[in-house]
């Protein structure tokens, strides 16, 4: 299985720990040693993958940055074309992950919106999932607490990377629930 646009290795390793052959791919090197393709995922979309979970960059898509959209027309168009390429990949099962974004209005509405607190993390971060031949994730550990830690992160050189890491509970749910299907 392919984990596209993931430098952290969190989702890849959740699948590997459950016995799956998983490869992550990103323009950045991986943070967790393992099978990782450093490069453009479009170069390997034609390989015989059974499943892909993709985390396309949200910089030009997330509605949290809507005030800058008018100055990012070209970048947003290219980002949406990239998302559509991932959605149209010749892979039987696909999940595309992004925050609340223009994907919902420009391509299609998400199949599911999950929150970290549904998977053992007492935080909020609405995460949209566009699914192809995969069921919605079932919550695994609903916990109290609704801290908005990600939203309140201060500016800094690693803010984008820190905000983009998948919560371990969500990664584990993907591997447990979707790994059974593949």
Long-range contacts (C-beta under 8 A, 24 or more apart in sequence): 1-49, 1-50, 1-51, 1-52, 1-53, 1-182, 2-41, 2-44, 2-47, 2-49, 2-51, 2-52, 2-53, 2-54, 2-91, 3-52, 3-53, 3-54, 3-55, 4-41, 4-52, 4-53, 4-54, 4-55, 4-56, 4-86, 5-41, 5-54, 5-55, 5-56, 5-57, 6-30, 6-53, 6-55, 6-166, 7-31, 7-161, 8-32, 8-164, 8-165, 8-166, 9-33, 9-34, 9-36, 10-165, 10-166, 10-168, 10-171, 11-53, 11-55, 11-166, 11-171, 11-174, 11-175, 12-36, 13-171, 14-168, 14-171, 14-172, 14-174, 14-175, 15-174, 15-175, 15-179, 17-175, 18-175, 18-176, 18-179, 20-175, 20-179, 20-182, 41-86, 42-85, 45-85, 45-86, 45-89, 45-90, 45-91, 46-90, 49-89, 49-91, 50-91, 50-92, 50-93, 50-182, 51-91, 51-92, 51-93, 51-94, 51-95, 51-134, 51-178, 51-181, 51-182, 52-86, 52-89, 52-91, 52-93, 52-94, 52-95, 53-94, 53-95, 53-97, 53-174, 53-178, 54-86, 54-94, 54-95, 54-96, 54-97, 55-97, 55-98, 55-164, 55-166, 56-82, 56-83, 56-86, 56-96, 56-98, 57-164, 58-98, 58-99, 58-101, 58-164, 59-160, 61-98, 61-101, 61-102, 61-103, 62-98, 62-99, 62-100, 62-101, 63-99, 63-100, 63-101, 63-102, 64-99, 64-100, 64-151, 69-102, 76-102, 80-106, 80-107, 83-107, 87-130, 87-132, 92-132, 92-133, 93-132, 93-133, 93-134, 93-178, 93-181, 93-182, 94-130, 94-131, 94-132, 94-133, 94-134, 95-129, 95-130, 95-131, 95-132, 95-134, 95-174, 95-178, 96-129, 96-130, 97-127, 97-128, 97-129, 97-166, 98-127, 98-128, 98-130, 99-125, 99-126, 99-127, 99-128, 100-126, 100-128, 101-128, 103-128, 103-130, 104-128, 111-136, 112-136, 112-137, 114-139, 114-170, 116-167, 116-169, 116-170, 117-142, 117-143, 117-144, 117-145, 117-146, 118-142, 119-167, 119-169, 119-170, 119-172, 119-173, 120-168, 120-169, 121-167, 121-168, 121-169, 122-146, 122-147, 123-147, 123-148, 123-149, 123-150, 123-167, 124-148, 124-150, 124-151, 125-150, 125-151, 125-167, 127-170, 134-178, 134-181, 135-177, 135-178, 135-181, 137-170, 137-173, 137-174, 137-177, 137-178, 138-173, 138-177, 139-173, 140-169, 140-172, 140-173, 140-176, 141-169
